[in-house]
Amino acid sequence: MIDQTAQLHELPDYWQAQIRKLRSENYELRSRLKGNGIRASADLDELPNYWRKTIVDLRKENGRYRTDRRELQIEVEALRAELGAQDK
């Protein structure tokens, strides 16, 4: 079992190569996005299918989290109002 806190140079050669490959791919994709002027609201057709699906899924998840957060904010405001009414 590999320690989760292991540094890159402490990993087996296979995993070092995999991590370097993914870092390189990440750098390349980020460079392409910057070079094309693509922002968060950009056309998803420019991206590979995997990235497109990931972004769509993350946007959906983000929307759910925003809805949950707003509902919790309303609940907190109601509890604060209730506490304020009890203090008077």
C-alpha positions in Angstrom: 0.0 0.0 0.0 1.3 3.4 -0.9 1.2 6.1 1.7 -1.2 8.8 0.6 1.2 11.5 1.7 4.1 10.2 -0.4 5.9 12.6 -2.6 6.1 12.1 -6.3 9.7 10.8 -6.2 8.7 8.2 -3.6 6.1 6.6 -5.8 6.8 3.6 -8.1 7.9 4.5 -11.7 4.5 3.6 -13.2 2.6 6.1 -11.0 5.3 8.8 -11.5 4.8 8.4 -15.2 1.0 8.5 -14.9 1.0 11.6 -12.8 3.5 13.4 -15.1 1.3 12.5 -18.1 -1.8 13.8 -16.4 0.0 17.0 -15.4 1.2 17.5 -18.9 -2.3 16.9 -20.3 -3.8 19.4 -17.8 -1.2 22.0 -18.7 -1.9 21.5 -22.4 -5.7 21.8 -22.0 -5.3 24.9 -19.9 -3.0 26.5 -22.4 -5.4 25.7 -25.2 -8.2 27.3 -23.2 -6.2 30.4 -22.5 -4.9 30.6 -26.1 -8.4 30.3 -27.5 -9.8 32.9 -25.1 -12.3 30.4 -23.8 -13.7 31.3 -20.5 -16.1 29.5 -18.1 -19.0 30.5 -20.2 -17.4 29.4 -23.4 -18.7 27.2 -26.1 -18.4 23.6 -24.8 -18.0 22.3 -28.4 -14.4 23.3 -28.3 -13.6 20.9 -25.5 -13.1 17.1 -25.6 -16.2 15.0 -24.8 -14.8 14.0 -21.4 -14.2 17.6 -20.3 -17.6 18.7 -21.7 -19.4 16.1 -19.7 -17.4 17.0 -16.6 -18.2 20.7 -16.9 -21.9 20.0 -17.5 -22.0 17.7 -14.5 -20.1 20.3 -12.3 -22.5 23.1 -13.4 -25.5 20.9 -12.4 -23.9 20.1 -9.1 -23.1 23.7 -8.5 -26.7 24.6 -9.2 -28.0 22.1 -6.7 -25.5 23.4 -4.1 -26.7 27.0 -4.7 -30.3 25.9 -4.2 -29.4 24.0 -1.0 -27.4 27.0 0.3 -30.2 29.4 -0.4 -32.7 27.2 1.4 -30.4 26.9 4.4 -29.9 30.7 4.4 -33.6 31.2 4.6 -33.9 28.7 7.4 -31.0 30.4 9.3 -32.7 33.8 8.9 -36.0 32.4 10.2 -34.2 30.9 13.3 -32.4 34.2 13.9 -35.8 36.1 13.7 -37.2 33.5 16.1 -34.3 34.0 18.6 -34.7 37.8 18.2 -38.4 37.6 19.1 -37.6 35.4 22.2 -35.1 38.0 23.4 -37.6 40.8 23.5 
